[in-house]
Amino acid sequence: MRRMKITIHGGMIDVTEIPVYPPIEWKPILDELKAEHIPGLYQQGKRMGVSIVSGRLRVYIYLTDKMPSEHDT
């Protein structure tokens, strides 16, 4: 079972403690969130940032005006 922590704060969705394996297919999640590439925050062409902390992945997705609100989900 995957155990990860999702926090929304400071205009971003922060997903931590993600196991490296098996990999997660992020494209459908980013599509549903209507995530966009944000120059200067993400690698060219990417819609989220990724880092590795203590052998687990950390993903951050900045919130934009195009993303659905809580009421739309």
C-alpha positions in Angstrom: 0.0 0.0 0.0 1.3 3.5 -0.9 1.3 6.0 1.9 1.9 9.6 0.9 1.1 12.9 2.4 -0.7 15.6 0.5 -0.8 19.2 1.7 -2.2 22.3 0.1 -0.4 25.4 1.3 1.1 28.6 0.0 -0.5 28.3 -3.4 0.8 24.8 -4.0 -0.1 21.2 -3.7 2.8 19.4 -2.0 2.9 15.6 -2.2 5.5 14.0 0.0 6.6 10.5 1.1 6.0 9.0 -2.3 7.6 5.6 -2.8 9.9 5.5 -5.8 8.5 2.2 -7.0 6.1 1.4 -8.4 6.0 4.7 -10.4 2.9 6.9 -10.5 1.4 8.0 -13.8 1.1 11.7 -13.2 -0.2 12.9 -16.6 -3.9 12.0 -15.8 -3.6 13.8 -12.4 -2.1 16.9 -13.9 -4.7 16.9 -16.7 -7.5 16.7 -14.2 -6.0 19.5 -12.1 -5.5 21.6 -15.3 -1.8 22.0 -14.3 0.3 24.3 -16.4 4.0 24.8 -17.0 5.2 27.8 -15.0 8.4 29.2 -16.3 11.0 29.7 -13.6 9.4 27.2 -11.3 9.5 24.1 -13.3 11.9 22.4 -15.7 11.2 23.4 -19.3 7.9 21.8 -20.5 7.1 20.2 -17.1 3.9 20.9 -15.1 5.3 19.9 -11.7 8.5 19.8 -9.8 10.1 16.7 -8.4 12.8 16.1 -5.8 14.0 13.1 -3.8 14.1 13.4 0.0 15.3 10.5 2.2 14.8 8.0 -0.7 11.2 9.1 -1.4 9.8 11.4 -4.0 8.4 14.9 -3.3 6.2 16.5 -6.0 5.0 20.0 -6.0 2.3 21.5 -8.2 1.6 25.3 -8.1 -2.0 26.3 -8.1 -3.3 28.5 -10.9 -6.5 30.2 -11.7 -7.4 27.5 -14.3 -7.4 24.8 -11.7 -10.8 23.5 -10.5 -11.9 24.8 -7.1 -12.9 22.5 -4.2 -16.5 22.9 -5.2 -15.8 21.6 -8.7 -14.1 18.4 -7.6 
